[in-house]
Structures are given as C-alpha cells and as structure tokens.
Amino acid sequence: MVIPAPSKPQRVVFLGTPEVACEPLRALYEAGFEIPLVITRPDKRRGRGKSLSPSPVKALAIELGLPVSSQVDDVLTVGAELGVVVAYGRIIKPHILDQLAMINLHFSLLPRWRGAAPVERAILAGDHETGVCVMEVDEGLDTGGIYRQETVVIDANETVDELRGRLSNIGAALMVQALRDGLGAPKAQVGEITYAEKLKPEELQIDWSKSALEIHRLVRLGGAWTTHRGKRFKLHTTQLISPEDHQELAPGEVHHDQVGTGEGELRMLVVQPEGKARQDATSWRNGARLSPGELLGT
C-alpha cells in the first residue's frame, strides 16, 4: 500500500530526466530544501558522436553539487522524507512507494491527458487550456489524488517547447509553495479521462488533406515533415492565413510561401529541405525554382 506524503517535508529526493525537469529541481534547491540524492536516467549517446552525455537533470545536479544516481532503489538509502518526480520517464515500482511517499509534477489538468506526452496531445487536440498538477504518486498511470493545480491558457501559435517551458516554471513555483504551506490531503481526480500516448514518428508526417488548423498544430510540436521532389522536407514554423488572403490552392500546392490544405491555407515561414539547414521559406522557394502547381507530399 502506498504511504501518504508528509505535510511539510524538508529532506527530499528528486527524480527527473529532461530539460523540463530542471527548473523544478533548481527551485527546490534555491528554496532551501535538502536534496540528498537526484535520480535520473543513465547517460546516453546524444547526436552523432560515440561519447555518452548526461541527462539535463544530471548536468544541473552536478552544477549544484548534488549527488546523482541512475539506480532508483537508491532513494531508499538516504533517509529522505519524500520523493519529488518530474518527467523521470519510468514507472516507480510498488516496493519503493511502499517505503517512500512521492509526489509528481504533471503537465496537464488531470484526469485529462494522463501519460507520457500531455503537452503534445493538448496542442494536437486543439485544447484552449492546460495546466500543472502537484499530485500523489500511486501504482496507476497518473491516477493519484491532486494536492494543487493551476490552469494555463494555450496561445494559438505557441510551440510545444514554449508551452512546456511555461508549465515547468509555473509548476516549479506551485510545487515549492505547496511544500512550504503543507500538502494537506489530496483530492480525487474528477472529469473525463484521456490518455496522452507518446507520439509515434509517423504521426509527424503531414497529411495535406487535413485542415490548415490541424497541420499548424502539428508543426507547433516540432519535427513535422512532408516530402518535396521525393525527399524529406520539414516545416518548422507556419502561420494561419485569413480567408480573404487565400489563393484557392489544392492540398499541398505551393504558391509563393503559401501552401494549400484540405481546408484553408498556411503560410510557410521556416522550412528545412533534406540535407540542408533551416531557412526562411522565401529563400527556399527562390532556390527551388518551383513549377506552377507543384505539390508538397510528392
């Protein structure tokens, strides 16, 4: 059985891995909480080199002079009162939860978007708002009760990295304040349950038969791609076009910096042909010498 979190712990272990977890770790450290150990994923190869690189959380922990381990069972060896989990990337096993209470900073308004990719799924679904929850960790997938939550409006052009950064900052402050004030009793989640599965690579391929709004959301996630003249072609930044500026283009048809979709049109701002650096769409168009009626997705 999972034990309850203490109201005002002072000695906490931190579990996290990516960049989004760094601000919460820094906030705990600067707030004066004792952090006897940081748990993160093992070093891995990042990029094309063969050398191993630490996770962003490990790099920050070293900078702050905090002990680091990749063995999660080590949390039971340092006399911690509480574990704080932020995007750690692994399920905490029951034998650990039976001995150490844990809270999690989750980037959605639970129970909407339980799971690995809540920020991506909120943008892709066209949600107008999301938020952060300070919640208890139990044996289910983001099923624990909620101690604190804050709602955040999603800007219509905000990228996933921009939104995730905002949520990280807001969540860090919310978590520190909750620990200072005392967690109290968690409240059960209420509402419709949805799941945020990790994005599959094929989901980032643009289907030009979809609407301009749907494709714009996909581009905001980063990594959206199509093809041009048989080679991969990425769209990094796009802009929705008002109906009065439409060129009546077919899905995937390019005219200057505009491209047609199944409903409406998009303006391409930053693109990246295969094997080349990012560039503004005008420079790409001038270099590509497009033929009238030429299509993306072919």
N, C-alpha and C positions, 0 to 999 in steps of 0.2 A: 504493500500500500504506500502511495506517495505521501511523504510527510509535509505538513504545511510550512510555508515560509515564515521566518521570524519577522516581527513587525519592523524593527529598526536594526538590521544587521550592520556591522562595521567592518567585518572581515569577509571579503567576497572573492571568489574565483571567477574569472571571465573566460567565456568560450565563444570564439568567433574566428572568422577567416578572411573575408574580402574587405575591400575598401570601405563599404557601407558600415562595417562594424567598428571602424577606427574611431570615429567621433564619440560613440558611447563609451569606449574604453578610455579615451582621453578625458572625457567628462567625469567619469568615476575617479580617475587618478587626481584630477585637479580639484575635485570636491573633497578630497582627503580620505577617501575610503582606502583601507588597507587591502592590497591585492597581492596575496602571497603566491599566486600562480596564474598564468594565462595558458589556456589550451587552444591550439589551432591545428589546422590540417598540416600534414608533413610538407616539407619543401618539395617543390616540383619544377619540372622544366617548363619555362615560360618563354615563348618565342622560338627562334630557330637555333639558339645556342644549346650546347650539351650540359652546361653547368646548371646546378639547381639554384632556385631562387626562393626566398622565404615568402610566405603569405604577407599581405599588407598588415595584418594584425601582428604577426611575429615581428616584422620590421619595426612597428611602432612600440611594441613591448620592449624590444632591445633598446630602442632610443630612450624609453622611460626608465630603463634599468630594472625591468620586471622579469622574474623567472618565467621560462616558456617550456612547454612540453607538447608533444603530439599524442600522448597517451592519456585518454580521457579518464581512466581509472585513477590517475594521479590526483584528481580533485579530492579524493577521499583521504589523502595523506598529509594535508597542510592545515588541518584544523579550521577550515572555512565554515562560516555560518550560512552562506548562501552561494548559489551559483547563478551568474548572470549570462544568459545566452543571447547572442545577436548573430544571426546568419552563420552559424557554426558549420552547417552542411551535413550533419549526421544526426540520426535519432539517438537520444540519450537513453541508455538501456535501463530497464527496471531496477536492477540491483544498485545502481547509482542513485536513482530517485528515491529508493527506499532508505538511503542513508544521508542524502543531502538535498534539501529543498532547492528548487531552481525557479527562476522567472525568465521570461523570454520577451524580447522586444520584437514585435511582429509588425510588418509594414502593410497593414490593411485594417479595415473595420470589421473585425470578426463578428459573426462566422462567415462573412463574405471573403473569399479568396484565402482559404486555408491552403498551405502548401508552399512549394519552393519558389514560385515566381509571381507573387501577389502584385507587384508594381507593374510588371509587364502585362499581366492579364487585365488589370484595371484600365490601362491605357487602351489595349486592344479591344476591350468591350465597350469603350466609349463612356466609361463611368465619369460623372461630373465631380465626384469627390472620392477620397480615400482617407487614410489616416494611419495612426500608430496605436498599438495596444501594448500595455505592460500587462503580461498575463502569466499565470502559473503554468509550469511545465508538468504535464502528466504523460501517461503512456500512449495517448492517442496523438493524431496528427493535428496539432494546433487546436485541441479541444478543451484546454484548460480554462478556468474562470479568469475574468478580467479585473485587474486592480485599477487601472487608469486607461483612458483612451482620449485621443484628440483627433478631430476631423480636419482634413486639409482639402481645399478646393484644387482640382487639377486644371491647370491652364491648357487651353486648346492646342497650343503649339509646344508644350513642354516635353522635352525628351525624357526618356526613362532615366538617364543619368542625372539630369537636373532634378527630377521629382524625387528620385531615390536620395539624392544629397539633401534636399529639403527635409524629407522624412527622417533621415538619420539625425540631423541637427535638432529637429523638434522632439524626436523620440529620446535622444540623449538627455535633453533638459527635463522631459517628462519623467523619465526613469529616475534621475537623480533626485528630483523633487519628491517623488513617491517614496523613495527610500529614506529621505530626510524626514518627511512628515509621518511616515509609518504606513505600511502597505494596507493594513486592515484586512477585512475578509473579501475575497474575490467574488464577483458577481457572475452568474452563469451567462453564457452567450445566448443571445436572443436574435432570431431572424432566420432568413433563408440561407442554407449552407451551400457554398460553391467552392470548387477546388481549383487551385492555381498550379496546374502541372507545368513542369519545366518545358520551355519552348523547344520544339524539335527543329533542326536545321531547315527542313522542308517547309516549315511554316513561314519562314522569312522570304520565300520566293514570292514575288509579286504576281498576282492574278489580275491582269488588266481589265477583266470583265467585272471586277468588283468596283464599288463606288470610289470616287476621289477621296471621300472622307475616310473610308476603311483603309485605303492604301496609305494615306497620310499618317494614320495611326500606326501602321506597320513600320513606316520609315522612322517614326519617332522612337522606335525600340532599338534602332541601330542594327546594321547588318542586312537590311532589306536589299534584295537583289533581283535582277531580271537578266535578260540576255540582249546583246546587240551584235548583229552580224556573227552569231554563233559563239560569242564569248561572253563570259560573265560581266555584268555591269551593275555596279552598286549605286543606290541612291542614298545619300547621307542626309540631305536636307531638302524638304519640299514645302510648298505653300499652296493653300487652297485658293482658288480663283473664283471671284464673284461671277454669277451667271451672265451679267452684261459683257464680260470680257471673254466669254467662251468663243472658241474657233470652230465648234461643231466637229471635233476630231473623233475618229474611230478609236476604240480601245487600243492603247499602245502607240497610236500615231503621234509623231513628233512634229511640231511646228514652232520654230524658234526655240524658246525654252519651255514651251507648254507641251503637255502630253495628255492624250485622251484616255478616258476610263469608261467603265460601263455606265457610270452616272457622274457627269461633271468632268472637270479637268483640273490638272495640277500644274503648278509651275515648279520646274526643277531648279534648285539653287546650287547645290553641291553634289557632284557625281564623281564616280571613280571607275574608269574603264579597266578591264583586266590587265594587270601588269604595269599600271601607271599610278601616279599619286592622285590624291584628291584634287579636284579642280572645280572652278565655277562652271556652271552649265553653258554659259556663253562661250568660254574658251574651248570647251569640249566640242560644242556644235561647230565652231569655226574650223577646228582641226579635222573633225569627222567628215565634213562636206556632205551632209545628209541629202539624199534624194527626196523629192516631193513624195509625201505619203509613206515614207519609211517608218517601220514599226519597231518598237521595243518588244522583247519577248520572242524574237526570232533569231 
